Amino acid sequence: MAKLIKPDGSMTDVDPEYQEGFLPSDIVALLGGEEWRVISLNSELVLIIASDHVELEKNENATSIVQKTFGDPHQQIGGPALLADRQDLGLLLEELS
């Protein structure tokens, strides 16, 4: 199960429609953008954000995750972010390859 982290501080559990994981269209619908970045947090978790995230409203929770993971207090995340386990990305990774 993934978590959608919104700039307003709310977090919502999100399940992929298919057992194999999220489709690119799911990510577009959740993040509101056609292009996104996948940030590997560790061997299990990734944070997916819109490519134009710096132009969006600051997301304090997502920013905190990235800053603590990488030890860089200057990292800033804007807009919604999807915190997902790699197994939730099976279809997405298959389609991108």
MMTF fields as JSON, N, C-alpha, C and O atoms, coordinates in Angstrom:
{
  "mmtfVersion": "1.0.0",
  "mmtfProducer": "UNKNOWN",
  "numBonds": 387,
  "numAtoms": 388,
  "numGroups": 97,
  "numChains": 1,
  "numModels": 1,
  "chainsPerModel": [1],
  "groupsPerChain": [97],
  "chainIdList": ["A"],
  "bondAtomList": [4, 2, 8, 6, 12, 10, 16, 14, 20, 18, 24, 22, 28, 26, 32, 30, 36, 34, 40, 38, 44, 42, 48, 46, 52, 50, 56, 54, 60, 58, 64, 62, 68, 66, 72, 70, 76, 74, 80, 78, 84, 82, 88, 86, 92, 90, 96, 94, 100, 98, 104, 102, 108, 106, 112, 110, 116, 114, 120, 118, 124, 122, 128, 126, 132, 130, 136, 134, 140, 138, 144, 142, 148, 146, 152, 150, 156, 154, 160, 158, 164, 162, 168, 166, 172, 170, 176, 174, 180, 178, 184, 182, 188, 186, 192, 190, 196, 194, 200, 198, 204, 202, 208, 206, 212, 210, 216, 214, 220, 218, 224, 222, 228, 226, 232, 230, 236, 234, 240, 238, 244, 242, 248, 246, 252, 250, 256, 254, 260, 258, 264, 262, 268, 266, 272, 270, 276, 274, 280, 278, 284, 282, 288, 286, 292, 290, 296, 294, 300, 298, 304, 302, 308, 306, 312, 310, 316, 314, 320, 318, 324, 322, 328, 326, 332, 330, 336, 334, 340, 338, 344, 342, 348, 346, 352, 350, 356, 354, 360, 358, 364, 362, 368, 366, 372, 370, 376, 374, 380, 378, 384, 382],
  "bondOrderList": [1, 1, 1, 1, 1, 1, 1, 1, 1, 1, 1, 1, 1, 1, 1, 1, 1, 1, 1, 1, 1, 1, 1, 1, 1, 1, 1, 1, 1, 1, 1, 1, 1, 1, 1, 1, 1, 1, 1, 1, 1, 1, 1, 1, 1, 1, 1, 1, 1, 1, 1, 1, 1, 1, 1, 1, 1, 1, 1, 1, 1, 1, 1, 1, 1, 1, 1, 1, 1, 1, 1, 1, 1, 1, 1, 1, 1, 1, 1, 1, 1, 1, 1, 1, 1, 1, 1, 1, 1, 1, 1, 1, 1, 1, 1, 1],
  "groupList": [{"groupName": "MET", "atomNameList": ["N", "CA", "C", "O"], "elementList": ["N", "C", "C", "O"], "formalChargeList": [0, 0, 0, 0], "bondAtomList": [1, 0, 2, 1, 3, 2], "bondOrderList": [1, 1, 2], "singleLetterCode": "M", "chemCompType": "L-PEPTIDE LINKING"}, {"groupName": "ALA", "atomNameList": ["N", "CA", "C", "O"], "elementList": ["N", "C", "C", "O"], "formalChargeList": [0, 0, 0, 0], "bondAtomList": [1, 0, 2, 1, 3, 2], "bondOrderList": [1, 1, 2], "singleLetterCode": "A", "chemCompType": "L-PEPTIDE LINKING"}, {"groupName": "LYS", "atomNameList": ["N", "CA", "C", "O"], "elementList": ["N", "C", "C", "O"], "formalChargeList": [0, 0, 0, 0], "bondAtomList": [1, 0, 2, 1, 3, 2], "bondOrderList": [1, 1, 2], "singleLetterCode": "K", "chemCompType": "L-PEPTIDE LINKING"}, {"groupName": "LEU", "atomNameList": ["N", "CA", "C", "O"], "elementList": ["N", "C", "C", "O"], "formalChargeList": [0, 0, 0, 0], "bondAtomList": [1, 0, 2, 1, 3, 2], "bondOrderList": [1, 1, 2], "singleLetterCode": "L", "chemCompType": "L-PEPTIDE LINKING"}, {"groupName": "ILE", "atomNameList": ["N", "CA", "C", "O"], "elementList": ["N", "C", "C", "O"], "formalChargeList": [0, 0, 0, 0], "bondAtomList": [1, 0, 2, 1, 3, 2], "bondOrderList": [1, 1, 2], "singleLetterCode": "I", "chemCompType": "L-PEPTIDE LINKING"}, {"groupName": "PRO", "atomNameList": ["N", "CA", "C", "O"], "elementList": ["N", "C", "C", "O"], "formalChargeList": [0, 0, 0, 0], "bondAtomList": [1, 0, 2, 1, 3, 2], "bondOrderList": [1, 1, 2], "singleLetterCode": "P", "chemCompType": "L-PEPTIDE LINKING"}, {"groupName": "ASP", "atomNameList": ["N", "CA", "C", "O"], "elementList": ["N", "C", "C", "O"], "formalChargeList": [0, 0, 0, 0], "bondAtomList": [1, 0, 2, 1, 3, 2], "bondOrderList": [1, 1, 2], "singleLetterCode": "D", "chemCompType": "L-PEPTIDE LINKING"}, {"groupName": "GLY", "atomNameList": ["N", "CA", "C", "O"], "elementList": ["N", "C", "C", "O"], "formalChargeList": [0, 0, 0, 0], "bondAtomList": [1, 0, 2, 1, 3, 2], "bondOrderList": [1, 1, 2], "singleLetterCode": "G", "chemCompType": "PEPTIDE LINKING"}, {"groupName": "SER", "atomNameList": ["N", "CA", "C", "O"], "elementList": ["N", "C", "C", "O"], "formalChargeList": [0, 0, 0, 0], "bondAtomList": [1, 0, 2, 1, 3, 2], "bondOrderList": [1, 1, 2], "singleLetterCode": "S", "chemCompType": "L-PEPTIDE LINKING"}, {"groupName": "THR", "atomNameList": ["N", "CA", "C", "O"], "elementList": ["N", "C", "C", "O"], "formalChargeList": [0, 0, 0, 0], "bondAtomList": [1, 0, 2, 1, 3, 2], "bondOrderList": [1, 1, 2], "singleLetterCode": "T", "chemCompType": "L-PEPTIDE LINKING"}, {"groupName": "VAL", "atomNameList": ["N", "CA", "C", "O"], "elementList": ["N", "C", "C", "O"], "formalChargeList": [0, 0, 0, 0], "bondAtomList": [1, 0, 2, 1, 3, 2], "bondOrderList": [1, 1, 2], "singleLetterCode": "V", "chemCompType": "L-PEPTIDE LINKING"}, {"groupName": "GLU", "atomNameList": ["N", "CA", "C", "O"], "elementList": ["N", "C", "C", "O"], "formalChargeList": [0, 0, 0, 0], "bondAtomList": [1, 0, 2, 1, 3, 2], "bondOrderList": [1, 1, 2], "singleLetterCode": "E", "chemCompType": "L-PEPTIDE LINKING"}, {"groupName": "TYR", "atomNameList": ["N", "CA", "C", "O"], "elementList": ["N", "C", "C", "O"], "formalChargeList": [0, 0, 0, 0], "bondAtomList": [1, 0, 2, 1, 3, 2], "bondOrderList": [1, 1, 2], "singleLetterCode": "Y", "chemCompType": "L-PEPTIDE LINKING"}, {"groupName": "GLN", "atomNameList": ["N", "CA", "C", "O"], "elementList": ["N", "C", "C", "O"], "formalChargeList": [0, 0, 0, 0], "bondAtomList": [1, 0, 2, 1, 3, 2], "bondOrderList": [1, 1, 2], "singleLetterCode": "Q", "chemCompType": "L-PEPTIDE LINKING"}, {"groupName": "PHE", "atomNameList": ["N", "CA", "C", "O"], "elementList": ["N", "C", "C", "O"], "formalChargeList": [0, 0, 0, 0], "bondAtomList": [1, 0, 2, 1, 3, 2], "bondOrderList": [1, 1, 2], "singleLetterCode": "F", "chemCompType": "L-PEPTIDE LINKING"}, {"groupName": "TRP", "atomNameList": ["N", "CA", "C", "O"], "elementList": ["N", "C", "C", "O"], "formalChargeList": [0, 0, 0, 0], "bondAtomList": [1, 0, 2, 1, 3, 2], "bondOrderList": [1, 1, 2], "singleLetterCode": "W", "chemCompType": "L-PEPTIDE LINKING"}, {"groupName": "ARG", "atomNameList": ["N", "CA", "C", "O"], "elementList": ["N", "C", "C", "O"], "formalChargeList": [0, 0, 0, 0], "bondAtomList": [1, 0, 2, 1, 3, 2], "bondOrderList": [1, 1, 2], "singleLetterCode": "R", "chemCompType": "L-PEPTIDE LINKING"}, {"groupName": "ASN", "atomNameList": ["N", "CA", "C", "O"], "elementList": ["N", "C", "C", "O"], "formalChargeList": [0, 0, 0, 0], "bondAtomList": [1, 0, 2, 1, 3, 2], "bondOrderList": [1, 1, 2], "singleLetterCode": "N", "chemCompType": "L-PEPTIDE LINKING"}, {"groupName": "HIS", "atomNameList": ["N", "CA", "C", "O"], "elementList": ["N", "C", "C", "O"], "formalChargeList": [0, 0, 0, 0], "bondAtomList": [1, 0, 2, 1, 3, 2], "bondOrderList": [1, 1, 2], "singleLetterCode": "H", "chemCompType": "L-PEPTIDE LINKING"}],
  "groupTypeList": [0, 1, 2, 3, 4, 2, 5, 6, 7, 8, 0, 9, 6, 10, 6, 5, 11, 12, 13, 11, 7, 14, 3, 5, 8, 6, 4, 10, 1, 3, 3, 7, 7, 11, 11, 15, 16, 10, 4, 8, 3, 17, 8, 11, 3, 10, 3, 4, 4, 1, 8, 6, 18, 10, 11, 3, 11, 2, 17, 11, 17, 1, 9, 8, 4, 10, 13, 2, 9, 14, 7, 6, 5, 18, 13, 13, 4, 7, 7, 5, 1, 3, 3, 1, 6, 16, 13, 6, 3, 7, 3, 3, 3, 11, 11, 3, 8],
  "groupIdList": [1, 2, 3, 4, 5, 6, 7, 8, 9, 10, 11, 12, 13, 14, 15, 16, 17, 18, 19, 20, 21, 22, 23, 24, 25, 26, 27, 28, 29, 30, 31, 32, 33, 34, 35, 36, 37, 38, 39, 40, 41, 42, 43, 44, 45, 46, 47, 48, 49, 50, 51, 52, 53, 54, 55, 56, 57, 58, 59, 60, 61, 62, 63, 64, 65, 66, 67, 68, 69, 70, 71, 72, 73, 74, 75, 76, 77, 78, 79, 80, 81, 82, 83, 84, 85, 86, 87, 88, 89, 90, 91, 92, 93, 94, 95, 96, 97],
  "secStructList": [7, 3, 3, 3, 3, 7, 6, 6, 1, 7, 3, 3, 3, 3, 7, 7, 1, 5, 6, 6, 5, 7, 7, 2, 2, 2, 2, 2, 2, 2, 2, 1, 7, 1, 7, 3, 3, 3, 3, 3, 7, 1, 1, 1, 3, 3, 3, 3, 3, 3, 6, 6, 4, 4, 4, 1, 7, 5, 7, 2, 2, 2, 2, 2, 2, 2, 2, 2, 2, 2, 6, 7, 6, 6, 7, 7, 7, 5, 1, 7, 3, 3, 3, 3, 3, 4, 4, 4, 4, 2, 2, 2, 2, 2, 2, 2, 7],
  "xCoordList": [0.837, 0.0, 0.883, 1.849, 0.55, 1.303, 0.584, -0.571, 1.299, 0.713, 0.868, 1.958, -0.244, -0.22, -0.048, -0.891, 1.052, 1.376, 1.08, 1.698, 0.128, -0.293, 0.355, 0.718, 0.5, 1.117, 0.382, 0.984, -0.912, -1.669, -1.396, -1.973, -0.514, -0.147, -0.924, -0.587, -1.962, -2.747, -2.035, -1.282, -2.298, -1.761, -2.912, -3.733, -2.962, -4.031, -3.428, -2.503, -3.951, -3.534, -4.073, -5.233, -3.223, -3.596, -3.145, -1.981, -4.076, -3.749, -3.76, -4.611, -2.827, -2.874, -4.123, -4.619, -4.615, -5.804, -5.509, -6.374, -4.285, -3.893, -2.894, -2.097, -2.941, -2.04, -0.578, 0.299, -0.319, 1.051, 1.592, 2.787, 0.734, 1.222, 0.523, -0.411, 1.01, 0.457, 0.811, 1.887, -0.108, 0.141, 0.612, 0.353, 1.291, 1.67, 0.464, 0.571, -0.674, -1.874, -2.328, -2.888, -2.098, -2.429, -1.564, -2.05, -0.284, 0.652, 0.28, 0.308, -0.064, -0.48, -1.707, -1.769, -2.677, -3.901, -3.61, -4.202, -2.713, -2.401, -1.571, -1.804, -0.603, 0.32, -0.075, 0.421, -0.957, -1.432, -0.444, -0.55, 0.506, 1.478, 1.853, 1.823, 2.199, 2.572, 3.99, 4.306, 4.835, 6.232, 6.533, 6.096, 7.295, 7.619, 9.005, 9.621, 9.474, 10.785, 10.559, 9.677, 11.351, 11.311, 12.581, 13.691, 12.407, 13.54, 13.629, 12.712, 14.722, 14.935, 15.373, 16.422, 14.561, 14.879, 15.723, 16.59, 15.466, 16.264, 15.937, 15.33, 16.324, 16.108, 14.637, 14.286, 13.775, 12.364, 11.432, 10.428, 11.762, 10.842, 11.318, 12.512, 10.339, 10.61, 9.605, 8.515, 9.986, 9.101, 8.959, 9.958, 7.736, 7.494, 6.902, 5.927, 7.507, 7.081, 6.967, 7.545, 6.227, 6.114, 7.462, 8.183, 7.799, 9.065, 9.159, 10.243, 8.017, 8.013, 7.719, 7.168, 8.081, 7.742, 8.231, 7.579, 9.342, 9.874, 8.972, 9.044, 8.128, 7.222, 5.895, 5.048, 5.706, 4.449, 4.548, 5.637, 3.398, 3.342, 4.211, 4.165, 4.996, 5.91, 5.145, 4.1, 5.698, 5.15, 6.098, 7.138, 5.727, 6.598, 6.918, 8.066, 5.923, 6.156, 7.089, 8.004, 6.86, 7.73, 9.136, 10.126, 9.22, 10.522, 11.282, 12.48, 10.597, 11.223, 11.763, 12.855, 10.997, 11.443, 12.735, 13.685, 12.772, 13.944, 15.144, 16.262, 14.917, 16.015, 16.616, 17.838, 15.782, 16.282, 16.974, 17.971, 16.454, 17.049, 18.434, 19.361, 18.575, 19.818, 20.691, 21.81, 20.19, 20.976, 21.254, 22.26, 20.366, 20.557, 19.427, 18.312, 19.684, 18.627, 18.146, 17.178, 18.804, 18.432, 17.445, 16.888, 17.234, 16.267, 14.864, 14.485, 14.094, 12.71, 11.833, 12.19, 10.688, 9.73, 8.446, 7.971, 7.886, 6.618, 5.58, 5.915, 4.331, 3.232, 3.026, 3.718, 2.079, 1.827, 2.989, 3.718, 3.144, 4.197, 3.61, 2.746, 4.065, 3.604, 4.749, 5.782, 4.552, 5.518, 5.078, 4.006, 5.905, 5.49, 6.595, 7.783, 6.177, 7.069, 7.372, 6.512, 8.558, 8.921, 7.97, 7.761, 7.396, 6.482, 5.203, 4.516, 4.875, 3.722, 4.003, 3.108, 5.229, 5.632, 5.921, 6.488, 5.537, 5.846, 5.413, 6.219, 4.169, 3.674, 4.32, 4.629, 4.52, 5.124, 6.543, 6.914, 7.329, 8.711, 8.769, 9.654, 7.816, 7.762, 7.469, 8.075, 6.544, 6.177, 7.3, 7.461, 8.078, 9.165, 10.374, 11.183, 10.511, 11.707, 11.557, 12.483],
  "yCoordList": [-1.175, 0.0, 1.24, 1.327, 2.177, 3.423, 4.523, 4.374, 5.63, 6.796, 8.005, 8.301, 8.701, 9.964, 11.057, 11.231, 11.788, 12.852, 14.179, 14.517, 14.923, 16.185, 17.384, 17.3, 18.491, 19.695, 20.233, 20.914, 19.933, 20.422, 19.606, 19.881, 18.6, 17.782, 16.485, 15.632, 16.326, 15.093, 13.955, 14.167, 12.742, 11.53, 10.561, 10.352, 9.975, 9.056, 7.747, 7.744, 6.626, 5.324, 5.145, 5.449, 4.652, 4.458, 3.071, 2.704, 2.311, 0.986, 1.035, 1.701, 0.339, 0.267, -0.499, -1.363, -0.177, -0.855, -2.333, -3.191, -2.614, -3.986, -4.495, -3.727, -5.78, -6.398, -6.191, -6.12, -6.094, -5.938, -4.528, -4.295, -3.589, -2.251, -1.144, -1.378, 0.076, 1.27, 1.334, 0.903, 1.878, 2.182, 3.631, 4.41, 4.015, 5.417, 6.356, 7.449, 5.937, 6.777, 6.988, 8.037, 6.017, 6.169, 7.255, 8.076, 7.247, 8.228, 9.629, 10.591, 9.733, 11.026, 11.538, 12.715, 10.671, 11.074, 11.491, 12.45, 10.787, 11.092, 12.358, 13.146, 12.558, 13.688, 14.893, 15.996, 14.693, 15.815, 16.312, 17.458, 15.502, 15.92, 14.767, 13.608, 15.076, 14.053, 13.526, 12.398, 14.349, 13.945, 13.951, 14.842, 12.934, 12.843, 12.273, 11.744, 12.397, 11.857, 10.772, 10.887, 9.725, 8.653, 8.767, 8.636, 9.014, 9.153, 7.88, 7.559, 7.158, 5.935, 6.313, 6.928, 5.939, 6.259, 5.176, 5.463, 3.936, 2.791, 1.624, 1.829, 0.416, -0.718, -1.102, -1.869, -0.594, -0.955, 0.183, -0.055, 1.423, 2.548, 3.579, 3.845, 4.152, 5.261, 6.371, 6.129, 7.574, 8.731, 9.241, 9.547, 9.333, 9.801, 11.199, 11.429, 12.127, 13.527, 14.059, 13.498, 15.128, 15.776, 16.386, 16.885, 16.344, 16.923, 18.407, 18.93, 19.087, 20.53, 20.847, 21.904, 19.943, 20.067, 21.361, 21.861, 21.914, 23.124, 24.333, 25.319, 24.258, 25.361, 25.229, 26.119, 24.125, 23.845, 24.175, 24.412, 24.188, 24.461, 23.462, 22.26, 23.965, 23.123, 22.038, 22.284, 20.836, 19.68, 19.377, 18.744, 19.835, 19.712, 18.253, 17.931, 17.371, 15.971, 15.274, 14.558, 15.483, 14.873, 15.467, 14.751, 16.776, 17.422, 16.823, 16.559, 16.608, 16.035, 14.629, 14.284, 13.826, 12.466, 12.514, 11.792, 13.358, 13.449, 14.024, 13.527, 15.058, 15.661, 14.664, 14.584, 13.909, 12.927, 11.764, 11.247, 11.35, 10.22, 10.565, 9.762, 11.761, 12.126, 13.076, 13.388, 13.537, 14.423, 15.776, 16.412, 16.217, 17.495, 18.441, 18.289, 19.412, 20.312, 21.285, 22.014, 21.301, 22.229, 21.626, 22.339, 20.316, 19.663, 20.17, 20.265, 20.494, 20.946, 20.166, 19.989, 19.704, 18.999, 19.807, 20.259, 19.988, 20.696, 19.812, 18.893, 20.088, 19.334, 17.998, 17.679, 17.219, 15.908, 14.959, 15.12, 13.974, 12.974, 11.61, 11.494, 10.595, 9.233, 8.431, 8.224, 7.985, 7.123, 5.69, 5.28, 4.928, 3.59, 2.568, 2.883, 1.359, 0.21, -0.182, -0.049, -0.65, -1.019, -2.06, -2.073, -2.926, -3.929, -3.295, -3.898, -2.082, -1.359, -0.757, -0.176, -0.89, -0.256, -1.24, -0.867, -2.501, -3.534, -3.189, -3.276, -2.804, -2.463, -1.194, -1.094, -0.238, 1.014, 0.786, 1.29, 0.034, -0.237, -1.064, -0.872, -1.99, -2.824, -1.959, -2.148, -1.017, -0.155, 0.817, 1.174, 1.246, 2.19, 1.53, 2.206, 0.216, -0.448, -0.863, -1.433],
  "zCoordList": [0.0, 0.0, 0.0, 0.758, -0.84, -0.956, -0.178, 0.22, 0.027, 0.685, -0.217, -0.707, -0.427, -1.145, -0.098, 0.783, -0.209, 0.744, 0.052, -0.957, 0.608, -0.015, 0.678, 1.851, -0.038, 0.54, 1.77, 2.599, 1.894, 3.053, 4.315, 5.367, 4.216, 5.366, 5.484, 6.305, 4.672, 4.754, 4.032, 3.081, 4.514, 3.903, 3.697, 4.591, 2.514, 2.154, 1.679, 0.867, 2.186, 1.684, 0.275, -0.002, -0.607, -2.005, -2.428, -2.264, -2.971, -3.504, -5.016, -5.605, -5.659, -7.12, -7.557, -6.833, -8.73, -9.256, -9.523, -9.347, -9.947, -10.275, -9.245, -8.706, -8.979, -8.009, -8.409, -7.548, -9.704, -10.201, -9.986, -10.165, -9.606, -9.296, -10.064, -10.831, -9.831, -10.454, -11.929, -12.345, -12.708, -14.116, -14.208, -13.29, -15.281, -15.441, -15.347, -14.79, -15.888, -15.822, -14.376, -14.058, -13.505, -12.083, -11.448, -10.671, -11.787, -11.226, -11.716, -10.948, -12.984, -13.543, -12.798, -12.444, -12.556, -11.856, -10.414, -9.919, -9.743, -8.342, -8.188, -7.272, -9.079, -8.937, -9.769, -9.541, -10.723, -11.523, -12.554, -12.99, -12.956, -13.963, -14.871, -14.457, -16.087, -17.072, -16.864, -17.243, -16.261, -16.052, -14.567, -13.837, -14.115, -12.697, -12.511, -13.437, -11.292, -10.898, -9.865, -9.013, -9.94, -8.955, -8.12, -8.637, -6.822, -5.901, -5.08, -4.324, -5.224, -4.458, -3.041, -2.851, -2.053, -0.656, -0.007, 0.818, -0.382, 0.075, -0.852, -1.903, -0.484, -1.378, -1.507, -2.404, -0.645, -0.661, -1.084, -1.755, -0.694, -0.86, -1.875, -2.015, -2.581, -3.493, -3.217, -2.699, -3.567, -3.506, -4.933, -5.584, -5.422, -6.782, -6.686, -5.97, -7.42, -7.391, -8.819, -9.75, -8.976, -10.282, -10.657, -9.793, -11.936, -12.389, -12.102, -11.842, -12.149, -11.892, -10.422, -10.114, -9.526, -8.107, -7.466, -6.55, -7.906, -7.269, -7.509, -6.775, -8.531, -8.835, -8.088, -8.172, -7.358, -6.673, -5.185, -4.663, -4.512, -3.075, -2.302, -2.564, -1.355, -0.595, 0.157, 0.759, 0.101, 0.792, 1.96, 1.779, 3.144, 4.324, 4.656, 4.963, 4.598, 4.957, 3.973, 4.381, 2.686, 1.674, 1.754, 1.605, 1.991, 2.148, 3.316, 3.211, 4.426, 5.617, 5.35, 5.801, 4.619, 4.282, 3.478, 3.781, 2.459, 1.588, 2.354, 2.215, 3.154, 3.917, 4.901, 5.025, 5.6, 6.575, 5.885, 6.389, 4.738, 4.016, 3.477, 3.581, 2.901, 2.245, 3.049, 2.641, 4.189, 5.036, 4.421, 4.732, 3.548, 2.867, 3.244, 2.744, 4.112, 4.562, 3.482, 3.696, 2.343, 1.281, 0.276, -0.558, 0.362, -0.531, -0.226, 0.941, -1.245, -1.099, -2.072, -3.237, -1.588, -2.434, -2.457, -1.415, -3.641, -3.78, -4.434, -5.181, -4.155, -4.747, -4.058, -3.091, -4.551, -3.959, -4.243, -5.222, -3.373, -3.533, -3.211, -2.342, -3.895, -3.664, -3.058, -3.694, -1.826, -1.143, -1.388, -0.944, -2.093, -2.511, -2.314, -2.375, -2.079, -2.035, -3.483, -4.354, -3.735, -5.112, -5.711, -6.924, -4.884, -5.433, -5.972, -6.797, -5.516, -6.047, -7.421, -8.037, -7.902, -9.155, -10.264, -11.291, -10.074, -11.058, -12.476, -13.403, -12.661, -14.006, -14.535, -15.722, -13.662, -14.06, -14.567, -15.627, -13.821, -14.219, -15.493, -16.327, -15.641, -16.846, -18.072, -19.127, -17.932, -19.054, -19.414, -20.581, -18.414, -18.678, -19.312, -19.948, -19.15, -19.674, -21.12, -21.698]
}
